[in-house]
Amino acid sequence: MIKKNIFSILYKYSPLNFYTNKDSHTIIKSIHNPSIGYEFDKEFSPDEIHTIWKEIRLHKRISTISIFILFIAALYEFIFPHFSLFVNNTWFINALIMLAVLLIVCNLSTLICHKLFQKRLAKLFGEYKTVKFFSGEEIDKKYYTIFKFELIKAILVIAILVSVFVCISPFEIAQNLVHKGRYPEVIKLTTVGAKIFPIAQEWYALRGYAKYKIGDYNGAITDYDMAYKLSADEFNIMNFDNKIYVKYYLGEYDSALADFDTEINKTRDINEQNQFMWDKAQFLYNIKKYDEALATYDELISKADDDRVFLLKDRLYLERAQVFKKMGDMDSARADLECAGASEDDLNNNPIPHPVLMLDEETFE
């Protein structure tokens, strides 16, 4: 008799607690439903028990491999190709979807292995009847020892994997390579990462930065556009702005303005819409389209009373004053400075920002 402890309690619910003897009968636990057993009208010998364990282990491995292959197939054939269905969902909705897919895959694979296991038992040991499985009072020392070894091994593997992922992020590795100027290596690493997990925006954002650095500007635009489409956090606008920067650098002004208009018309969030409009106003100023910039600033200032969080009215007046100054209308510029509570020195010391390339919120081109 083995003294009760945490291991013996866990063993009771483990796959290694797979048989029990009762009144010269042997009950084998189902690999699909642990509450069900298969009762045989004889007591199995140690060799027969070992044969059954080998069969269980074989079917468990087949089931695990099948689950892995089916889940990967579901990811790459359904989830990843339709990433746009998931981008705008909240995290728990996506988690529920992934969990549902995983449960379907697990149950399908396990059910198939369960049917095969039943046929295999009948072929090896004859007819059985289905009964409720219960754990016996006696614990088989041989399988209890195997259980403890496998449990400790699994805990160590999980601890190592968690430590590796906590301490060594592949995104951090790529970012460190960027800081060292090793851009071809960044492109190789992020390309592999994008193939393994293609809905992580970080791969495309980092690769876009590296491609820009080596002169692959169209490739950078494509990657930043993909990163923007995938992103649903604070990096969303950053990836969009990086795409605009590359187009600004190439002189593709009309294409950049079309991108602004698309996003302004598409977004349902008024705050995000105002942010795009403000970026567009600054872009128009930088490409010397002062009339259009002025019209955009007029609209933003008219909205500022309703949005006092994201639209800073004083700053808008200050920037519009700079547009008036470029147009030679100093009277209007001074009037806007007065509305902003600013001076002409502020006009010179706080210019409208130029487009910049950002690696992160603190790293600028």
N, C-alpha and C positions, 0 to 999 in steps of 0.2 A: 504494500500500500504506500502510495506516495503522499507525503504530507501536503495539505492544501497551501498554495501560495499563488502569487500573481501569475506565474507561468502555468500552473496546473489549471487555473481558471480560464486563461486564454486558450490553453490546449483544448479545452472542452468544445470551443467554437471553431477550432482550426481544421483545415483539410486533413491533417494527420490523425485526427480522431475520427477515423473513417469506418470503424467496425465495432460491434459489441456482441457479446455472447449471451444467450438467454435460453435456459432449458434445453441445452444441446442443439440449439439453433444459432445461426450466425446472421446478423443483420448488417448489411453494407450500406453506408450512407450515400445518398444520391449526390452527384457532383453539381446538379442544377439547383436542387432544393434541399438544404440541410435538414429540414424537418421530416423528410421522407426517407425511408430505407427499403432495402430489398432483402427479404427474409428467405434464407435457405434452410431446408430440413436436415441440416447436419452442422457439426462444428468443424470449421476449417482448421487445417493444420498450419503451423507457422510458414511452411513453404507456400501454401495456397494464399495465406494472408499477404505474404510478400509479393506474390504474383498480382494480386488485386491492387496492391499499392503501386506497383509498376504501371498497371493499366490506368489508375487514377492520375498518376504523374504524367503519363503520356497524353491523356485527354486534357489535362489542365494546361499543358504546354501548347497543345494544338489550339485550345480555346484562347489562350493569351496571345499567341501569334496571330490568330484569326482576328481577334478584337483589334490588335494593333494595325493590321493591314486594312481592315474594313474602315477603321477610324481615319487612317491616313487617306484612304480613298475618298471618304466623305468630305474631309477637309479640302483636298485638292480638286475634287470634282464638283463639289457643291458650295461649300462655304467660301473658300478663297476666290473662285471665279465670280461670286456674287457678293463681294465685300461691301458694295454700296448699300446693300440691304441692312448691314450691321453698323455702318459708320455712325449714323445719327441716333442709334439706340442708346439707352442708358446701359451702364456696365452690367447691371443685374439681369436685364433682358437678354443680353448676349450670353451671359453665364448660363441662364436657363436654357437657351437654345442649344448651347454646346453640351450641357448636361443631358438634355433630352436626346440629342444625337448619340452621345456616348452610351446612354442607357439602352437605346434601341439596338445599337451595335453589340453591346455586351450580351443582352438577352437573346438576340438572334444567334450569335456565335455559340453561346453556352447551351442553348436549346438544341442546336444541331449536334454538339458534342455529347449532350445528355442522351439523345436517342442512340447515337453510336455506342455509347458506354453501356446502355441497357442491352443492346444486341450482343455486345462483346461478353458481358457477364453470362447471359443465357447460353452462349456458345461454349464458354469455358467450363461453367459449373452447373448447367442445367436450369430447370424451371425455378422460379421464385415467385413470391407474392409481395405486393407493395404494402408496407405497413408504416406506422409512425416511427421515426428514428429517435432513440434516446441514448444518452451517454451512459455507459456502464460504470459501475463503482470502481472497477479495476482499471488502472491506466497502464497500457503497454509501455514498459520502460524503454524499449528499443525506439519506438516512434516518438515517445516523449523527449528522448535525448535529441533525436533528429529535429524535432520541432524547436527546441531551445536554440540549437545551433543555427537553424534557418532564420529564426526570429531575430537573433542578435546580428546575424549577417545582414538581414534586410534593414535593420535599424542603422547599422554602420554605413551601408550604401546610401540610404536616404540622407543621413547626416553629412556625408561627403558631398553628395550632389547639391544639397542646400547650401553648404559652405562655399562650394565652387561658384554657384550662381549668385550668392550674396557678395562674395569677394571679387569675382571676376565677371563683369558684365561684358558681353561681346560689343555692345554699343560703346562702352568706355574704352575698350581696346581700339576700336576704330577711331574714336575721337582722339586718343593719344597719338595714333599714327598720323592723324591730320595735323596735330600740333607740331609733330616732328617733320612735317612736309613730305611724308612718304605716301604720296597720293595714289600711285599705281597699286600699292598694297591695300590702301583703303578701298579702292574700287573692286579689287579681287575679293576681299573679305565681305564687303557689303553685298556684292553680287551673289555670293554663296548664301549669305543670310537671307537675302530677298527670295531665293529659290526655296529655302527651307520654311521660312515663315513670311510669306509675301504680303501680309496685311499689317506689318509693323512699319509705321511711317519713318522711323529713325534710319532704316537702311537707305531709303531713297533720299532723305535729307542730307545724310552724310556723303552719300555717293554723288549727289548733285553738287555739293561743295567741292569735292575732289575733282569732279569733271570740269567744273569752272576753272579750277586752278591749273589744269593741264590744257585748257583751251578748247575743250569739247563743250561749247556753249549750248548747242541744241540738245545735247544729252543732258546737260544740267537743267535746262528748261523742262524737259520731259520728266526728269526725276523729281524736281520740285513740284511739278503739277501733280504727280502721283502721290507725293508725300502730303500735299494739301488736301487731296481728295480722301486720303485715308485718315487724316488727323481730325480729332474731335476735342482737342484740348487747347492749352495756351499756345502751342506751336502752330496752330492752324493758320493764324494771320502771318506768323513769321515765315512759313513756307511759301505762302502766297506772295509776300513782299520780296522774298528772295527770287522768285520767278520773275516778278516785275523788275527787280534790279538787273537781272541778266538781260532782259529785253531792253531796258534803258541803256545798258552798256553797249548793246548791239545797235541801238538806234531804231529798234522796232516799236516805235511809239504808238502807232495805230493798233497794233496787236495788244499792247499793254492796256490801252484805254478800253479796248473791247473786253478784255478780261475784267477790268473794273466794272464795266456796265453789266456784264453777265452776273457777277457776284452781287452787285447792288440790287438787281432785279430778282435774283433768285432767293436771297436770304429772307427769312421770315422774322428774324430777330431785329427789331428796330435799332438796338444799340450796335449790333454788328454792322448793320446797314450804314449807320452814321460813321462808323469807323472806316469803312471802305470809302465812303464819300470824302471824308477828311483826307485820307491817303491819296485819293484821286485829285483833290484840290491841290495838294502839295506837288503831286507829279505834274499836273498841268503847269504849275508855276515854274518847275524846273526845266520843262521843255519849251518854256517861253510862250505858252498859249494863255496869255494873261486874260483875255476876254472870257474864255471858258472857265478859267480859274476863279475869276471874279464872280461869275454866275453861281458857281458851286459854293463859294464862301457865303454868298448872299443867302443861299438856301440853308446852309448849315447854321448861320447866325439866327435865321428865323425859327429854326428848330431848337435852338439852345435853351430857350425858356422852359421847354417841355422836357429837356434832358440835361439836367444840371450835374449829372454824374460823369457821363462820357464826353459831353460837349462842353469844353471850357470856354465860356464866352469871351473872357478877357484875351485868351490866347488866340481865338478866332479873329477878334478885332485886330490884334497885333499882326497876325499873318496877312489879313486883308489889307492892312496899311502898307505892307511890303509890296503887295500886288499894285496898289494905287501908285506907290512910289515908282515902280518900274514902268507904269503907264504914263508917268509924268503928272499925275493929278495929286499934287502935294497938299492941296486944301482938304481933299477927302482923306488923305493919309493922316493928316494932323487930327482930323475929326475922329478917326478910328483910334488913334493913339490916346486921345482924350477919353473915349469910351472905355479903353482898356486900362486907363489909369497909368499910362506909360509915357516915356519920353523918347526923343529921337535917339538917345544913346541905347535905349532898350531895342529900338528898331535895328540898330547895327549889331548889337551884342547877342540878339536872339533870332538868328535868321531861320527861315523855313528850311527844315532839314532836307538834304539830298538823299536819294535812295541809297541804301547801304546793303551789303551782303552780310548776313548774320549766320554764324555757326551755332551760336546759342544766344541767350539773352544778354550776354556780356562780351561776346566776341564779335567784332565788326571788321569788315573789309576796309 
